């Protein structure tokens, strides 16, 4: 079913504007449902309202109706803060205003989208009540910003709105990158190592594993799924080596030992560093691990709000491995979901999960914020591979990333940079779970 499509695969369409300009009416009209409460009272929408639907020919999308960006008062400030978080995950922006209502608030939203290079559409709603301002129309036309007229309550212009969304959807949503099928190729084999432990949902696989399998099928590739304990025997039974072995990041050491050196190997999390983010930037971020010192602050960011278990990867294992690597105690802070600090200056490194539950734009937005703050960012899989001393092996399937690392490594050696004895890292014990 369409409604079962994960959010991360949906085009996120954010609807922004002042209070009471008809954002909720527009959403109700395009979805043909009473999704948002409509009232003459300004500020009716208090929190972002999400509505998944099928918008052909784009496919599954997620509309997000935001609270008025000009909301006032203490409660209004909280609403505006939540609205601003929506910018981070908006693939296609919609600015809704009244025909004669374009002003500083609309300019602020427009500037935010332009700074992020987010495609957008301007909707002049309630055009049955007032005329458009010619100067505003000329300015938008001069900047090649698409705009249209609607009267959402009566349904006027809704078909034009639908077409505008289709015309301005980002190309990378239509021609979205693959997860790993391009690394494997048609009629070739990938072996996926899927441990079953406390973090594996009962009776199911975790989302990155399911998405990887589907991506291989879409690429006409073959897939063999095994647990880490069966990997060696599975490889021995093949009449020729697989094109790629992919493992849960926490099983890196065992899988690296059982996979022949001439067979490329990486992890689900590193694949998602490329699929959901910017692999080269996250590789650069992992190199900052060598600059960490005892007492430094590290932010661990989780995109989903899962309930931590006793040996949680982000809260227990990664802090343990990094502490051993650095040789001194680090200060770790964890955030969940869409929460993220406004001020990152006090952190020496941000370590993000694979962001399998998110769309790519939200992850890229976080990467951009870190770059603007001068704080390196990497992800779970890259951090684990680096701290366990198999970083180069894990980057093998990605030539550009591997070249970046080798260039840095050569420069560090030439400058007498500090080195680590990886043998001191605590070996992995028992079964392991999510990437």
N, C-alpha and C positions, 0 to 999 in steps of 0.2 A: 504494500500500500504506500501511496505517496506520503501520508502523514508519518510513516515510520522512517522516512529518510532522515538520517542524522543531521543536526543543525550545521555541522561542519561542511556538508555537501550542498547546502542551500545558498543561493544568492541572497545576501542580506541587504534589504532595501530599507533605509532609515528615513522616516518622515519627520521633518523638523519645521519649526515655525513658532510664531507667537501663540499666546493663548487665544483660543476662540476664533481662529482663522479657518477652521473646518478640517483640521488634520484627521480627526476621527471620522468625520463624515466621508472624507475621501477614502479612507481605509475601508469603511463599511461598503462604500459603493464599488470599489475594485474587487473586494472579496465576495460581494453580494450576501454579506452576513452582518448581523449586528455585533461586531467584534468589540468595538469601543463604545462607551457610553457617550451619547451626544446630548448636549444641554446648552442653553443660552448662558448659563453661568460659566464665567471664565475659570479656567484651571480645573476642569472636570477630570482630565486625565492626570492622575497623580503619579503613576509609575509607568515605565515603558510597557506597552502591550504588544505581545508577539502573536503573529498569526501565520502559521505555515500554510502554503497552498501550492497548487500546480499552475504555473503561468506559462502556457505553451507559446512558442516552441522552446522557451528557456528551460522548462522543467521545474523542479522544486525550488521554491523561493521562501524567504522568511521576511514578512513585513514587520517593521518595528515602529509603532506609533509612540512618539515621545511626548513627555510633558512640555508645556510651553517654555521656551528658552528664556522668556522674560518674566518668569514667575517671581513673586516677591515674598518677603517674610522668611522666618526661620525654616518653616516647612518647605517653602518654595526653594530655598537654597539647596536643600537635600534633593528635591526633584530635579533641579538644574544640574546638580552634580551627576545624578544617574543618567540624565540626558546626554551629558558630555561624554560619558563612558561609551555611549552608543556610537559616537564618531569612530572609535577604535575598531569596531566590527562592521562598519557600513561599507558594502561593496559599491552600492549605487545610492546616492543621496537625493532626496526630494525636499525642496524648500517650498513650503506652502505659505502664501501671503494673500492679502486682499488686493483688489485691483489698484487701489490708491494707497496701499499700506507699506510699500517698500521703504525701508529706512535703515538706521544703524544696526538693528538686530539682524536683519536679513543680510546686511553687508558682513556682519561678524560670522554668520554661518557660512556664507559664500567664501569668505577668506579662509575659513577652517578647511573646507573641502578642497579649495585650490592649493593650499599648502600641503595637503596630503595627496594631491593629484587623484582625488576621488571623483569619478564621473558623477554628474548631477543633472537634475531636471528641475526647472522652476515652474511651479503651478500657481497661476493667479486664480484663486477660487472666489466664489460669490460674484462672478462677473455679471450676474443678473441684477446686481444692486449698484454697481458703479462702473465707470470707464477706466481703462488702463491709462497710466501716465506715459505719454510719448517719450519723454527723456529716459525713463527707466528701460523701456523697450529698446530704444536705440542703443543704450549702453550694453544690454545683454546681447543684442544682436552683434554689436561690434566685437564682443569677446567670444562670439560663437557659443554662447550658453543657451541650450535649448529651453524653450518656454512654451506654455500652452494655457488655454483658458478653460475653466470648468465651473460648473454650478453643481457641486457634488450631491446636494440634497435632492435635486431633481434628475440627476443622472447625466446632465449635459457635459460632454467632453470626456467622459470616462473611457470611451474607446480610444480617443486620442492619447489619453494618459497611459493606457495599456501599451499602445504602439511606441510611445516615447520611452517607456521602460525597456522595451525590446531593442529599440534602436541604440540606446545608450548604455546597455549592459557591458561591463568590461570584457574585452576579448578573452582574457585568461580564464573567465568562467566558462565560456563556450568551448575553448580549446585548452582546458585545464591540464596541468602537468600530470604525468603519470607518477605512481609511487615507485614501482620497480620494474614494470614490464619492459621498459625501454632498455634496462640493464640486462635483461634476460633474452628477449627476442622470441619471435614465433617459433613454435615447435621445440623450444629449448626448455630445460628443467631448472626450477629453483627449489631448494630445500628450505623449508621454514621450520625452525626449532621453537617449539611452543611448550614451555614448562607448564606443569599443572601443580599449583600450590595454593596457599591461602588467598592470594590476590586474584586467582583465576575464578571468574564467576561460575557457579555450579551449573553444569549442563550447557555452557556457552563458551565461546572464545571472546577475548577482549577486542574492542573495536579496531585497533590497528591491524591485528591479525586477520580479521574478517575482510577489511578493506584491501589488504595486500593480496589475499586470495582472489577477490573479485577483480582486482586490477590485472592480475596474471591471466585470468580467464578472458578478460576483455582484450588482452594483448595476444591471445592465441598461444599462450605459453602453458607449460605443464607445471604442476605443483605437487610436492611431496611434503607432508606435514608429519613431524616426529617430535617426541620429547627429547630432551637433551641426553638422556641415558641411552637412547636408541640410535643416536646420530651416527656413531662409528660403524655400527653394523649395517645401517641403511646405506651408507656410502659404499661399503664393501660390496653390497649386492648390485650396485649399478654397473652396467657394462661400459659406461663412460662418465666422466665427472660432470656434476651439475655446473651450470653457468654461474650460480650464485648460491651462497648459504646465508640465510638471514636468521638472526637469533634475538631472543629477548636479551636486552643489554646486561641484565644481571647474571646471565649465564656465559658471558664473554670468555672467561678464562677456560672453562671446560670445552666450549665449542671451538675456540681457537686451537686448543690442543688436539682436538679430534678431527679438525678439518685440514686436509693436506695444504701445504703452503701455496701450491699453484692454483688453488680454488679460491676465488674472491669471497670475502666474508665481511658482513657488516651486521648492523642491528636494525630492528624496526624503528627505534627512536631516531637513529641517524638518517634513515630513509625519510622520516617525517621532518627532520631538520631541513631537508631539501623540499619536501612536498608542501609543508605548511609555512616554511619560513625562508631564510636565505642561508644556505649551507656555508658559503664562504665566510660570511659575517660571524656565524656561530662557531666555525672552526677557529677564526681569529680570537673569538672570546675564550675558547678553551685554552688557548696559549697563555692567557692571563693567570691560569692556575699556578704557573711557575713563579709568579710575582707575589702570590699570597704569603702573608706572614702571620704569625700568631697574634690574635687579637683583632684581625680584620673582620669586617662584617660582610656576610654573604646572604643574598636574598634568594630563596627557593620559591619559585612561582608555579603553582598547580592550576591548570585551567578548569578542572572539574572539582566539585566539592565532595569527594569520596570520604568515607569514614576511615581514618588511618588505622592500620593494624599494628601489631606489636613490633614487627620488623619492617616498617614502611620504607619504601625506597627513597622518597624525598626527605623524610624526616629522621630516618635512622641510618640507612645504609650509605647514602651519599655523604652525609656529614661525617660518618665514621671513616670512610675511605679517604676523604679530603683531609681530615684531621691527621690521619696517619701519613699522608703524602707530605703535608706541610711540616709535620713534626711539632705542632703546637696547636693549642685550642683556638678554634675560630668561633665567631659569633653568628649563629644562623637565625634568620627570620623567615617565616613561611607565610605566603598569601595564597588564597584560594579564589577560584572563579574569576570574576571580572575586577576584583579588588587589586589595586596596584598602587604603590606609593607615588604621590605627586613629586616628592623630592627624593631622588636616587643618589644624591651626591655622597652620602655617607657609606655607600656600598662599594666594595672593591670588585664584586662579581655578581651577576644575576644568572641563576641556573634555572632554566624553564623546562617544564615537561614537554612531551611531544606535541601537545596541543591537538590531539586527535579529535576532540569534541568541538573545536573551533573552526571557523573559516580562515583562510590564509591571511586575509587583510588584517584581522585583529592581531594575529601573531606578528605580522610585518609592522603594525602600529607600535607594538611593544618594542620591537627591535629598533625602530626609529627613535622612540623616546629614550632608549638607552644610549644610542649614538649621540643624540643631542645633549645628553647629560655627561658624555664622556665615560660611561660605565660599560665595560665589556659584558656581553651576554652570550651564553652558550646553552646547551640543553642536556638533559639527563644522560642520553647515550654517549655523547661526546665527552662529557665529564667522566663517566665511568671508564670509557676506553682510555682516556688520558691518564687517569689516576692508577689504572691497572697496567699501564705500560704497553698497551696494544693499539695505540692511537693510529700509527701508520698502517697497521694491518686492517683496521676497521675503515680507513679511508681509501683502501685499494680500489673499490669500484668507482671512485669519483676522481678522475685524473686531475682536474683543476684544483680540487681541495687538497689532494695529496701533494701536488706541486707547491701549493701555498705553505703547507706544513714543512716540507723539505727545505724550502727556501729559508723559512724562519729558523729551522733547526741548524742549517749551515751557518747562518749569521750568528746564532747564539753560541755555537761552538767556537767560531772565530773570535768572538768577543769574550770567550771564557765564561759564558753564562753558567749558572748553577745547574747541576745535574742531579738526578734522583736514582736511587737504587730501588727498582721496582720490586725486587724480591722481598722487600720488607712489608709490602702491602698484604694485609690479612687475606688469605684465600677465601673464596666463596664456599659456603657450607650449605649442603642440602639442596632442596628444590628452590626454584626462584619463580618470580611472577611477572608482572606487567612491565612493558618496556619503559 
